[in-house]
Structure formats: C-alpha cells, structure tokens
Amino acid sequence: MEKIKVIIADDSDFVRDGMKIILDLDDAFEVLGSAANGREAIDLAEKERPDVFLMDIQMPVMDGIEATKYIVEHDMGKVLILTTFDDDELVQQALRNGAAGYLIKNHTPEHLKQMIKSVYHGTGVMEGHILQTLAGKGEQKESASAQPESSFDPSGYSEREMDIIRAVAEGLSNKEIADKLFISEGTVKNYISNILSKEGLAHRTALAVYYLTGNKNTNM
C-alpha cells in the first residue's frame, strides 16, 4: 500500500513534533518534512512532492492562506488547514484559495488521520460548527438584501439531489448520507460527482459553502 506523503507547516515546534510523532506511528503515512512557515513548506515541496499539506493559518514570513494559494495554483498537493483560530473570515479565505479542508486543532489523533485520508482521496472536509457559522452568515446576507448578488440556485435539481446537497452541507460523510437516505454509498458518490460537475466545483466542501452562503467560487 502506497503511503500518504505529508508536509507539516506550523510555527510551533510542539505542534509540528506532535503531529509528526502521531503520523510516524502509522504505516499509512510518511512525513516528508516540517516547516515553520508557508515559504519553507513550499521550498520543501519543490524537492519532495507531497500528497497533503497540514497547514497552520497564522505563521511568520508567509502565512497559510498565501501558501495555500501558491500550492493550489502550482498543483503541488492538497491542503488541509489546521488552526486554533475559529475565524470564519480566515475559513473563507482558505477555501477561496483552494484548501480542501479546515480543522480546528482540538482533534484526536485518529480524527486527524482520517481527515488526511479523506483529503487525499478527494473528499473536502470541514468542522461541522464552521459550516453552521457559514450558514448563519449566508442567512444574514440573504435577509440584508431582497436580491442578493449571489445565491444557491436549486432549479434543475431533483428532490433526491437536493437531499444529497443538504446532507453534504450538514457535513455528513458518504456512509452517513447513504444510511440517512437508505441508498448505497456508491449511489451517493455518483450523485455528488454529478452535482459537482454540473456546478463546476472541485469538491464537496465547495458545494457546501455554495449551498450555505451563495458564494460559488470555482477556484476553490
């Protein structure tokens, strides 16, 4: 089985060393190196081609938001944002710059590893309470204007497709959606792939943000 190659970028020695220890104990992962800022992460990635970056947001020299933009634009790997700062503006910046997921640093080792695997396999991930924050922001935007500049367009979708979209926005996994709607995981995967293709979106996190906020950014 091919290992998932990871680069860890965080300005805290404690965080970097802790994550490296966690991943080194699991044969599914290979830590290619660690970086104290986004610039170091990019320099390291140019020598060692990673699959996934674990990227802190607030770092000196180059922060995680700017580094994510560069990494995605140059197709250097997938980015999973890690931060202690629960800031919805930073969440949206990270997603707009192409981050595949965003997790607060209060996770367990097993949760961290599962999220890395999800990002590696092309599934965007986001903390449920962050989705709720974005949902609230979307509702505020809609109530502030009778004709918002952008909003989710449900036309052209079947009732079943809307069930899938709402479940994705709730942060449910394919298995959880399958159990909830009494269909197979394969059927869920096909629905999501078709919906993403129809909207021109890269992954399910982008779809969730579009549904909740009306912000459709195809570069996410």
C-alpha positions in Angstrom: 0.0 0.0 0.0 1.4 3.4 -1.0 1.9 5.8 1.9 0.3 9.2 2.0 3.2 11.7 1.9 2.7 14.7 4.2 4.4 18.0 4.9 3.6 19.7 8.2 3.7 23.5 8.3 3.3 25.2 11.7 5.3 27.8 13.6 5.0 25.9 16.8 7.7 23.3 17.4 5.4 21.5 19.8 2.6 21.2 17.2 4.9 20.1 14.4 6.7 17.5 16.6 3.4 16.2 18.0 1.8 15.7 14.6 5.0 14.0 13.2 5.0 11.5 16.1 1.3 10.7 15.5 1.8 10.1 11.8 5.1 8.3 12.1 3.4 5.7 14.2 1.0 4.8 11.4 2.3 2.9 8.4 -0.3 4.6 6.2 1.7 7.9 6.3 5.1 9.3 5.5 6.1 12.7 6.9 8.4 14.2 4.2 9.4 17.1 6.5 8.3 20.0 8.6 8.3 23.8 8.1 7.9 26.8 10.4 6.1 28.9 7.8 4.5 28.7 4.4 7.6 29.7 2.4 9.5 26.8 4.0 6.7 24.4 3.2 6.7 25.5 -0.5 10.5 25.2 -0.7 10.3 21.7 0.8 7.5 20.7 -1.5 9.6 21.6 -4.6 12.1 19.0 -3.5 9.8 16.4 -2.0 6.4 16.1 -3.8 3.8 15.7 -1.0 0.2 14.5 -1.3 -1.2 16.5 1.6 0.0 19.6 3.5 -1.1 20.2 7.1 -1.1 24.0 7.1 -1.4 26.4 10.0 -3.0 29.7 9.1 -1.1 32.2 11.2 2.7 31.9 10.6 5.5 34.4 10.0 7.2 35.1 6.6 4.3 33.5 4.7 1.0 32.6 6.3 -1.1 29.5 5.5 -3.6 31.5 3.4 -1.0 32.8 1.0 0.9 29.5 0.9 -2.3 27.6 0.1 -3.0 29.9 -2.9 0.5 29.2 -4.3 0.4 25.5 -3.6 -3.0 25.0 -5.3 -2.1 27.3 -8.3 1.1 25.3 -8.9 -0.6 21.9 -8.3 1.8 20.9 -5.5 -0.6 18.9 -3.4 -3.8 19.2 -1.3 -4.0 21.5 1.7 -5.7 20.7 5.0 -5.8 23.9 7.1 -5.2 23.5 10.8 -5.6 26.3 13.3 -6.6 27.2 16.8 -8.3 30.4 15.5 -12.0 29.9 14.9 -12.3 32.8 12.5 -14.9 32.5 9.7 -13.2 35.1 7.6 -10.0 33.1 7.6 -12.0 30.0 6.8 -13.5 31.6 3.7 -10.1 32.9 2.6 -8.6 29.4 2.9 -11.4 27.9 1.0 -11.3 30.6 -1.7 -7.6 29.9 -2.1 -8.2 26.2 -2.7 -7.9 24.5 0.7 -9.6 21.1 0.6 -10.5 21.2 4.3 -10.3 23.1 7.5 -10.0 21.7 11.0 -9.6 23.3 14.5 -6.7 21.9 16.5 -8.8 20.1 19.1 -9.0 16.8 17.2 -7.9 13.4 18.3 -5.0 11.6 16.6 -7.4 9.2 14.9 -9.6 12.1 13.7 -6.6 13.9 12.2 -5.5 10.8 10.4 -9.0 10.1 9.0 -9.2 13.7 7.7 -5.9 13.5 6.0 -7.1 10.3 4.3 -10.3 12.0 3.2 -8.5 14.9 1.7 -6.0 12.5 0.0 -8.9 10.6 -1.6 -10.5 13.8 -2.8 -13.1 14.5 -0.2 -13.2 18.0 1.2 -13.6 18.2 5.0 -14.7 20.9 7.4 -15.7 21.1 11.0 -19.5 21.0 11.5 -19.6 24.1 13.6 -17.8 26.1 10.9 -20.4 25.0 8.3 -23.0 26.3 10.7 -21.2 29.6 11.0 -21.1 29.9 7.3 -24.7 29.0 7.1 -25.6 31.8 9.5 -23.6 34.2 7.5 -25.4 33.2 4.4 -28.8 33.7 6.1 -27.7 37.2 7.2 -26.6 38.1 3.7 -30.0 37.0 2.3 -32.0 38.9 4.8 -29.9 42.0 4.3 -30.9 42.3 0.7 -34.1 41.3 -1.2 -31.9 40.5 -4.2 -28.6 39.1 -3.0 -25.7 39.3 -5.5 -25.3 35.5 -5.5 -27.4 32.7 -4.1 -27.7 28.9 -4.4 -29.9 28.1 -7.4 -32.0 24.9 -6.7 -33.6 24.9 -10.2 -32.7 21.9 -12.3 -32.2 19.6 -9.3 -34.5 16.7 -8.3 -35.8 16.3 -4.8 -33.2 13.5 -4.2 -30.4 15.6 -5.4 -31.4 18.4 -3.0 -31.5 15.8 -0.2 -27.9 14.9 -1.1 -26.8 18.6 -1.3 -28.4 19.4 2.1 -26.7 16.3 3.7 -23.3 17.4 2.3 -23.9 20.9 3.8 -24.5 19.2 7.1 -21.0 17.7 7.0 -22.2 14.1 6.6 -19.9 11.5 5.1 -21.0 9.4 2.2 -21.8 6.5 4.5 -23.8 8.7 6.8 -25.7 10.1 3.8 -26.4 6.6 2.5 -27.7 5.5 5.9 -29.9 8.6 6.2 -31.4 8.3 2.7 -31.5 4.5 2.5 -29.3 4.3 -0.6 -25.9 2.8 -1.3 -22.6 4.7 -0.8 -21.9 4.2 -4.5 -25.1 5.9 -5.4 -24.3 8.8 -3.1 -20.8 9.1 -4.6 -22.4 9.2 -8.1 -24.9 11.9 -7.1 -22.2 14.1 -5.6 -19.9 13.7 -8.6 -22.7 14.7 -11.0 -23.7 17.7 -8.9 -20.1 18.9 -8.6 -19.7 18.5 -12.4 -23.0 20.4 -13.0 -21.8 23.3 -10.8 -18.2 23.3 -12.0 -17.0 22.8 -8.4 -13.9 20.9 -7.3 -15.1 19.1 -4.2 -17.9 18.7 -1.6 -16.6 21.5 0.7 -17.0 24.0 -2.1 -20.6 22.7 -2.7 -21.4 23.0 1.0 -20.2 26.6 1.0 -22.1 27.4 -2.2 -25.3 26.0 -0.8 -24.9 27.7 2.6 -23.7 31.1 1.6 -24.4 31.5 -2.1 -20.7 32.0 -2.7 -19.8 30.0 -5.8 -16.1 30.2 -6.4 -15.0 27.6 -9.0 -11.4 28.1 -8.0 -12.0 26.6 -4.5 
